[in-house]
């Protein structure tokens, strides 16, 4: 993991280069107040305050330069407005002209993320340090950057090095760090207790055998919450095999588990007063003679039978068993993350995770939290009228819809069968990936919806 501790430090008046956020609207007024030498250096670089522009402002001597950074609104800095500067500027210490504002430090940190595990020569240079006049905010901001790093890295590691055992190891490392307890269900116990998890994962090789990973943390008398993450470490599509193009990035199909692990880490590191139950069904959807088949009827932990319409709709199966296990301990809230459907991407594109819940207040809390911290989600409907599309003539329900429409909604409706109606539940269908890089957000694994859910949990459960 990138060492973010060195990149955000208290401002004690030490020598540093000043960052001047400037917009196109404020540019003229800002420019005219500069000394002539500095004004000419800005003009020479063609800087006009457009978002993403950067200009070095010459000082009186070689080491006293400052930086103009183009932003949308200098008075309301977003999470990503300093990200390009953090990528482009040389190693040194920097401070904002008017102190630390908003979420800007988050993007500064995330812009320095590096995934160079497989490179002979590491990427990047030394840390660029941002000084803040709000030292009390440093711990949480670094924790958010580390959680984002965790999602990105777990997703970026290729499937050959990120199987169910490695997800288990990630959970165990979290448990060791925060004094939590981990339990693993596998083998015969998995067959008997979590039949859909076992069915999806049984075609994998022995060293990549399926399992249910559970972590427990917190005081017994605190409100109980459950976080569930889809852990399909590689998805071939099973016997309904994907195309080569469709399979290429399926190392990311454990992105829901990565989000769940990262959110659990935030809950524990920030000591949120809850009783946490983390559940990650971890499998590889492989192809072998014992793979589950189209037309098979699977038992589930809840007791419902499920007809398999397509073996590539496997994520909802393993989540169904895990969600029902979470319900057995009667939490007041269940949050699940999954890279569940391409239909969500067709509807909303790569940047907006699809949010599903029947709880209006919970939906508002998450949506408002996401907008406040530049981590937006978009709610899609759990439309009761489509439940009939998930019926099966030979089982209690099918894992695929009889109608080729509303795929993200029908997948969420399938999951709803495995959640008690009196438990608040939210399902996030997240991409966990970035196809095109943006400042602070490289191509590859990405945390989408993570901070929105953390903000919601913090608002609900932080001690007043």
C-alpha positions as CSV (number, residue, x, y, z in Angstrom):
1,X,0.0,0.0,0.0
2,X,1.1,3.5,-0.8
3,X,2.4,5.4,2.3
4,X,-0.2,8.1,2.6
5,X,0.9,9.1,6.2
6,X,3.7,11.2,4.7
7,X,1.5,13.0,2.2
8,X,-0.8,14.9,4.5
9,X,0.8,16.7,7.4
10,X,-0.2,19.5,9.9
11,X,0.8,23.0,8.9
12,X,3.2,24.3,11.5
13,X,4.4,27.2,9.4
14,X,7.1,25.2,7.7
15,X,8.5,26.3,4.3
16,X,6.1,25.2,1.5
17,X,4.9,26.3,-2.0
18,X,1.5,27.9,-2.0
19,X,-1.3,26.5,-4.1
20,X,-3.7,29.2,-5.5
21,X,-7.1,27.8,-6.6
22,X,-8.3,30.0,-9.5
23,X,-11.4,29.7,-11.7
24,X,-12.1,31.4,-15.0
25,X,-14.4,33.8,-13.2
26,X,-11.9,34.8,-10.6
27,X,-8.8,34.7,-12.9
28,X,-8.8,38.4,-13.9
29,X,-9.1,39.7,-10.3
30,X,-6.5,37.3,-9.1
31,X,-4.1,38.1,-11.9
32,X,-4.2,41.9,-11.5
33,X,-3.2,41.6,-7.9
34,X,0.1,39.8,-8.8
35,X,3.4,41.6,-9.1
36,X,4.3,42.2,-12.7
37,X,7.0,39.5,-12.8
38,X,4.6,36.9,-11.5
39,X,1.8,38.1,-13.8
40,X,4.0,37.7,-16.9
41,X,5.1,34.2,-15.9
42,X,1.4,33.2,-15.6
43,X,0.6,34.7,-19.0
44,X,3.6,33.0,-20.6
45,X,2.2,29.6,-19.6
46,X,-1.3,30.3,-21.1
47,X,-3.0,29.8,-17.8
48,X,-6.6,31.1,-17.7
49,X,-8.1,29.3,-14.7
50,X,-9.8,26.5,-16.6
51,X,-10.4,23.4,-14.6
52,X,-7.2,21.2,-14.6
53,X,-4.8,23.9,-15.7
54,X,-1.6,24.4,-13.7
55,X,0.9,27.2,-13.9
56,X,4.1,27.8,-11.9
57,X,4.1,31.4,-10.5
58,X,7.6,32.7,-10.4
59,X,8.8,34.1,-7.1
60,X,11.5,36.5,-6.0
61,X,14.1,33.7,-6.0
62,X,14.5,30.2,-7.5
63,X,12.9,28.4,-4.5
64,X,10.0,30.8,-3.8
65,X,7.6,29.8,-6.6
66,X,4.0,29.0,-6.1
67,X,1.3,27.2,-8.2
68,X,-1.9,28.4,-9.8
69,X,-4.4,25.5,-10.1
70,X,-7.5,25.8,-12.3
71,X,-10.7,24.8,-10.5
72,X,-14.4,25.2,-11.0
73,X,-15.0,27.1,-7.7
74,X,-12.2,28.3,-5.5
75,X,-14.6,28.6,-2.5
76,X,-15.8,25.0,-2.8
77,X,-13.0,22.7,-3.6
78,X,-14.0,19.2,-4.7
79,X,-12.4,15.9,-4.0
80,X,-10.5,15.9,-7.3
81,X,-9.6,19.5,-7.9
82,X,-5.9,19.2,-6.7
83,X,-5.4,15.7,-8.1
84,X,-3.7,16.8,-11.4
85,X,-1.4,19.1,-9.4
86,X,-0.4,16.2,-7.1
87,X,0.4,14.1,-10.2
88,X,2.3,16.8,-12.0
89,X,4.2,18.8,-9.4
90,X,7.7,17.9,-8.2
91,X,8.3,16.3,-4.8
92,X,8.0,19.0,-2.2
93,X,5.7,20.5,0.5
94,X,2.6,22.5,-0.5
95,X,-0.2,24.4,1.2
96,X,-3.4,25.9,0.0
97,X,-3.5,29.7,0.0
98,X,-6.6,29.8,2.2
99,X,-6.1,26.7,4.3
100,X,-7.6,23.2,3.9
101,X,-11.1,23.2,2.3
102,X,-13.5,20.4,1.7
103,X,-12.4,17.1,0.3
104,X,-9.5,18.4,-1.7
105,X,-6.9,16.5,0.3
106,X,-8.5,13.2,-0.6
107,X,-7.8,13.7,-4.3
108,X,-4.3,14.9,-3.5
109,X,-3.6,11.6,-1.7
110,X,-5.3,9.3,-4.3
111,X,-3.4,10.9,-7.1
112,X,-0.3,9.4,-5.6
113,X,-1.6,5.9,-5.6
114,X,0.8,3.4,-7.3
115,X,0.3,-0.1,-8.5
116,X,3.7,-1.3,-9.4
117,X,3.8,-4.8,-7.9
118,X,4.7,-6.4,-11.3
119,X,7.0,-3.7,-12.6
120,X,10.8,-4.0,-12.6
121,X,11.1,-0.3,-11.9
122,X,8.6,1.4,-9.5
123,X,6.5,4.2,-10.8
124,X,6.7,7.8,-9.7
125,X,9.0,9.8,-7.5
126,X,8.9,10.8,-3.8
127,X,5.8,12.0,-2.0
128,X,4.2,15.4,-2.6
129,X,3.2,16.6,0.9
130,X,0.1,18.8,1.5
131,X,0.0,20.8,4.7
132,X,-3.3,21.3,6.4
133,X,-4.5,23.7,9.1
134,X,-7.1,21.1,10.2
135,X,-4.9,18.4,11.8
136,X,-8.0,16.7,13.3
137,X,-9.2,15.7,9.9
138,X,-5.9,14.0,8.9
139,X,-6.6,10.6,10.4
140,X,-9.9,10.0,8.6
141,X,-8.7,11.4,5.3
142,X,-5.7,9.1,5.3
143,X,-8.1,6.2,6.2
144,X,-10.3,7.0,3.2
145,X,-7.3,7.1,0.9
146,X,-6.1,3.7,2.3
147,X,-9.6,2.2,1.9
148,X,-9.6,3.4,-1.7
149,X,-6.1,2.0,-2.2
150,X,-7.3,-1.3,-0.8
151,X,-10.2,-1.6,-3.3
152,X,-8.0,-0.5,-6.2
153,X,-5.2,-2.9,-5.4
154,X,-7.3,-6.0,-4.6
155,X,-9.1,-5.5,-8.0
156,X,-5.8,-4.7,-9.9
157,X,-4.1,-7.9,-8.7
158,X,-4.6,-10.5,-11.5
159,X,-6.8,-13.5,-10.7
160,X,-3.9,-15.9,-10.7
161,X,-2.7,-14.1,-7.5
162,X,-6.1,-13.1,-6.1
163,X,-8.2,-16.2,-5.4
164,X,-10.5,-17.1,-2.5
165,X,-7.5,-17.8,-0.3
166,X,-6.1,-14.4,-0.9
167,X,-9.4,-12.7,-0.1
168,X,-9.4,-14.8,3.1
169,X,-5.9,-13.5,3.8
170,X,-7.0,-9.9,3.3
171,X,-9.8,-10.4,5.9
172,X,-7.4,-12.0,8.3
173,X,-5.0,-9.2,8.0
174,X,-7.8,-6.7,8.8
175,X,-8.8,-8.8,11.8
176,X,-5.3,-8.9,13.1
177,X,-4.9,-5.1,12.7
178,X,-8.1,-4.3,14.5
179,X,-8.7,-7.1,17.0
180,X,-11.5,-8.8,15.1
181,X,-12.4,-12.5,14.8
182,X,-12.5,-14.4,11.5
183,X,-14.2,-17.7,10.7
184,X,-14.1,-19.6,7.5
185,X,-16.7,-22.1,6.3
186,X,-15.5,-24.5,3.6
187,X,-15.6,-28.2,2.5
188,X,-18.5,-30.3,3.9
189,X,-19.8,-27.5,6.1
190,X,-20.0,-25.3,3.0
191,X,-22.0,-27.9,1.1
192,X,-24.4,-28.3,3.9
193,X,-24.7,-24.7,5.0
194,X,-24.2,-22.6,1.9
195,X,-25.2,-24.8,-1.1
196,X,-25.3,-22.0,-3.6
197,X,-21.8,-20.8,-2.7
198,X,-20.5,-24.3,-3.0
199,X,-22.2,-25.0,-6.3
200,X,-20.8,-21.9,-8.0
201,X,-17.2,-22.5,-6.7
202,X,-16.9,-26.3,-6.8
203,X,-15.4,-26.5,-10.4
204,X,-12.3,-24.6,-9.3
205,X,-9.1,-26.3,-8.4
206,X,-8.5,-27.4,-4.8
207,X,-6.2,-24.5,-4.0
208,X,-9.0,-22.1,-5.1
209,X,-11.8,-23.9,-3.3
210,X,-14.9,-21.9,-2.4
211,X,-15.5,-20.6,1.1
212,X,-17.5,-18.1,3.2
213,X,-15.4,-15.6,5.0
214,X,-16.9,-14.0,8.1
215,X,-15.4,-11.3,10.3
216,X,-16.9,-10.1,13.6
217,X,-15.9,-6.9,15.5
218,X,-17.3,-4.5,18.1
219,X,-19.2,-4.6,21.3
220,X,-22.1,-6.9,21.6
221,X,-24.4,-4.1,22.9
222,X,-23.8,-1.8,19.9
223,X,-26.1,-1.7,16.9
224,X,-25.5,-4.7,14.7
225,X,-24.8,-4.1,11.0
226,X,-23.7,-6.5,8.2
227,X,-21.5,-5.7,5.2
228,X,-21.6,-8.3,2.4
229,X,-19.4,-8.4,-0.7
230,X,-19.5,-10.5,-3.8
231,X,-16.2,-12.4,-4.0
232,X,-16.1,-14.0,-7.5
233,X,-12.3,-14.0,-7.9
234,X,-12.6,-14.8,-11.6
235,X,-15.7,-15.3,-13.7
236,X,-15.4,-17.5,-16.8
237,X,-19.1,-17.5,-17.0
238,X,-19.1,-21.2,-16.2
239,X,-20.6,-23.5,-18.7
240,X,-22.4,-20.5,-20.2
241,X,-18.9,-19.3,-21.0
242,X,-18.2,-15.6,-21.7
243,X,-16.6,-14.4,-24.8
244,X,-12.9,-13.5,-24.8
245,X,-13.8,-9.8,-24.6
246,X,-16.3,-10.4,-21.8
247,X,-13.8,-12.5,-19.8
248,X,-10.8,-10.2,-20.2
249,X,-11.4,-8.0,-17.1
250,X,-13.2,-10.6,-14.9
251,X,-10.4,-10.4,-12.4
252,X,-12.5,-7.4,-11.2
253,X,-15.5,-9.6,-10.4
254,X,-14.5,-9.6,-6.7
255,X,-14.8,-5.8,-6.7
256,X,-17.8,-6.1,-4.3
257,X,-15.7,-8.0,-1.8
258,X,-13.0,-5.4,-2.1
259,X,-15.5,-2.7,-1.3
260,X,-16.9,-4.7,1.6
261,X,-13.4,-5.3,3.1
262,X,-12.4,-1.7,2.7
263,X,-15.6,-0.4,4.3
264,X,-15.2,-2.9,7.2
265,X,-11.6,-1.5,7.6
266,X,-13.0,2.0,7.8
267,X,-15.6,1.0,10.4
268,X,-12.9,-0.6,12.5
269,X,-10.1,2.0,12.1
270,X,-12.4,4.8,12.9
271,X,-13.9,2.8,15.8
272,X,-17.5,3.3,14.8
273,X,-19.7,2.1,17.7
274,X,-21.3,-0.8,15.9
275,X,-21.3,-4.6,16.1
276,X,-19.8,-5.4,12.6
277,X,-20.5,-8.6,10.7
278,X,-18.6,-8.8,7.4
279,X,-19.4,-11.6,5.0
280,X,-17.6,-12.5,1.8
281,X,-18.6,-15.5,-0.2
282,X,-15.4,-16.2,-2.1
283,X,-15.4,-18.4,-5.3
284,X,-14.0,-18.9,-8.7
285,X,-16.7,-19.5,-11.4
286,X,-14.7,-22.1,-13.3
287,X,-15.4,-24.8,-15.9
288,X,-15.0,-28.5,-15.2
289,X,-16.9,-31.7,-15.3
290,X,-18.5,-31.0,-11.9
291,X,-19.5,-27.4,-12.7
292,X,-23.1,-26.5,-12.0
293,X,-25.2,-26.5,-15.2
294,X,-28.0,-24.5,-16.9
295,X,-31.2,-26.2,-15.8
296,X,-29.8,-27.4,-12.5
297,X,-31.9,-26.7,-9.4
298,X,-29.9,-25.6,-6.4
299,X,-30.9,-25.6,-2.8
300,X,-30.1,-22.4,-0.8
301,X,-29.4,-21.7,2.8
302,X,-32.8,-20.1,3.2
303,X,-34.5,-23.2,1.9
304,X,-35.7,-21.7,-1.4
305,X,-34.9,-23.7,-4.5
306,X,-33.3,-21.9,-7.5
307,X,-33.4,-23.0,-11.1
308,X,-30.3,-22.0,-13.0
309,X,-31.2,-20.2,-16.2
310,X,-27.6,-19.1,-16.8
311,X,-24.4,-20.0,-15.0
312,X,-23.0,-16.6,-15.7
313,X,-25.6,-15.1,-13.3
314,X,-23.6,-16.6,-10.4
315,X,-22.9,-13.6,-8.2
316,X,-26.5,-13.3,-7.1
317,X,-26.4,-17.0,-6.0
318,X,-23.5,-16.6,-3.6
319,X,-24.8,-13.3,-2.3
320,X,-28.2,-15.0,-1.6
321,X,-26.6,-17.5,0.8
322,X,-24.5,-14.8,2.4
323,X,-27.4,-12.3,2.8
324,X,-29.5,-14.9,4.5
325,X,-26.7,-15.8,6.9
326,X,-26.5,-12.1,7.7
327,X,-30.2,-12.0,8.4
328,X,-30.0,-14.8,10.9
329,X,-28.2,-12.5,13.4
330,X,-31.0,-9.9,13.0
331,X,-28.9,-6.8,12.1
332,X,-30.6,-3.5,11.9
333,X,-28.8,-2.7,8.6
334,X,-27.3,-4.8,5.8
335,X,-25.2,-3.2,3.1
336,X,-24.0,-5.3,0.1
337,X,-21.6,-4.5,-2.7
338,X,-21.4,-6.4,-6.0
339,X,-20.1,-6.1,-9.5
340,X,-23.4,-7.7,-10.4
341,X,-24.7,-6.7,-13.8
342,X,-23.7,-5.2,-17.1
343,X,-27.2,-3.8,-17.2
344,X,-26.3,-1.3,-14.5
345,X,-23.4,0.0,-16.6
346,X,-25.6,0.3,-19.7
347,X,-28.1,2.3,-17.7
348,X,-25.8,4.5,-15.8
349,X,-22.3,4.3,-17.3
350,X,-19.1,3.5,-15.4
351,X,-19.0,6.3,-12.9
352,X,-22.4,5.9,-11.3
353,X,-23.1,2.8,-9.1
354,X,-26.7,1.6,-9.1
355,X,-28.3,1.8,-5.7
356,X,-31.3,-0.4,-4.7
357,X,-33.3,-0.2,-1.5
358,X,-36.9,-0.2,-0.3
359,X,-36.0,2.1,2.6
360,X,-36.7,5.7,1.5
361,X,-34.8,7.3,4.3
362,X,-31.7,5.1,3.7
363,X,-31.8,5.9,0.0
364,X,-31.8,9.6,0.8
365,X,-29.0,9.3,3.3
366,X,-26.7,7.5,0.9
367,X,-27.5,9.7,-2.1
368,X,-27.0,12.9,-0.1
369,X,-23.8,11.6,1.5
370,X,-22.4,10.7,-1.9
371,X,-23.2,14.1,-3.4
372,X,-21.6,15.9,-0.4
373,X,-18.3,14.1,-0.8
374,X,-18.1,13.7,-4.6
375,X,-18.9,9.9,-4.6
376,X,-22.3,9.9,-6.3
377,X,-24.7,6.9,-6.6
378,X,-27.9,6.7,-8.5
379,X,-31.0,4.9,-7.3
380,X,-32.8,2.4,-9.5
381,X,-36.1,0.8,-8.7
382,X,-36.9,-2.4,-6.9
383,X,-40.0,-2.7,-9.0
384,X,-42.4,-5.2,-7.5
385,X,-44.1,-5.8,-10.9
386,X,-41.0,-7.5,-12.2
387,X,-40.9,-10.1,-9.5
388,X,-43.0,-12.4,-11.7
389,X,-40.2,-12.4,-14.3
390,X,-38.0,-14.3,-11.8
391,X,-40.5,-17.2,-11.3
392,X,-39.6,-20.8,-12.3
393,X,-42.1,-23.5,-13.3
394,X,-39.9,-26.1,-11.5
395,X,-38.4,-24.3,-8.5
396,X,-39.2,-21.5,-6.1
397,X,-37.4,-19.0,-8.4
398,X,-35.0,-18.6,-11.3
399,X,-31.6,-16.9,-11.2
400,X,-32.4,-15.2,-14.5
401,X,-35.3,-13.2,-15.7
402,X,-37.8,-14.4,-18.3
403,X,-37.7,-11.0,-20.0
404,X,-34.5,-9.5,-21.4
405,X,-35.0,-6.0,-19.8
406,X,-34.3,-4.2,-16.5
407,X,-31.4,-6.6,-15.8
408,X,-30.0,-4.6,-12.9
409,X,-33.4,-4.4,-11.2
410,X,-34.3,-8.1,-11.7
411,X,-30.9,-9.1,-10.2
412,X,-31.6,-6.9,-7.2
413,X,-35.1,-8.4,-6.9
414,X,-33.5,-11.9,-6.8
415,X,-31.4,-10.8,-3.9
416,X,-34.4,-9.3,-2.1
417,X,-35.8,-12.8,-1.7
418,X,-32.9,-13.5,0.7
419,X,-33.3,-10.5,3.0
420,X,-35.9,-10.2,5.8
421,X,-38.4,-7.5,5.1
422,X,-38.0,-5.9,8.5
423,X,-34.2,-5.4,8.0
424,X,-33.0,-2.2,6.3
425,X,-31.0,-3.3,3.3
426,X,-29.1,-1.6,0.5
427,X,-27.6,-3.2,-2.5
428,X,-24.9,-1.4,-4.6
429,X,-24.3,-2.6,-8.2
430,X,-20.8,-1.1,-8.7
431,X,-18.4,-1.3,-11.6
432,X,-15.3,-1.3,-9.4
433,X,-13.3,-0.3,-12.5
434,X,-12.2,2.8,-14.5
435,X,-11.8,2.3,-18.2
436,X,-10.4,5.8,-18.8
437,X,-8.1,7.6,-16.5
438,X,-8.9,10.9,-14.9
439,X,-6.8,13.1,-12.5
440,X,-6.3,11.1,-9.3
441,X,-8.1,8.1,-10.8
442,X,-5.9,5.8,-12.9
443,X,-7.3,3.2,-15.2
444,X,-8.0,0.0,-13.4
445,X,-9.6,-1.0,-10.1
446,X,-11.7,1.8,-8.5
447,X,-13.8,2.4,-5.4
448,X,-17.2,3.7,-6.4
449,X,-19.8,4.2,-3.7
450,X,-17.4,3.3,-0.9
451,X,-17.2,6.8,0.6
452,X,-20.9,7.5,0.2
453,X,-21.7,4.4,2.3
454,X,-19.0,5.3,4.9
455,X,-20.4,8.8,5.2
456,X,-23.9,7.3,5.7
457,X,-22.7,4.9,8.4
458,X,-20.7,7.7,10.1
459,X,-23.8,10.0,10.1
460,X,-26.0,7.2,11.5
461,X,-23.7,5.7,14.2
462,X,-21.0,8.2,15.2
463,X,-21.1,8.9,18.9
464,X,-22.5,12.4,19.4
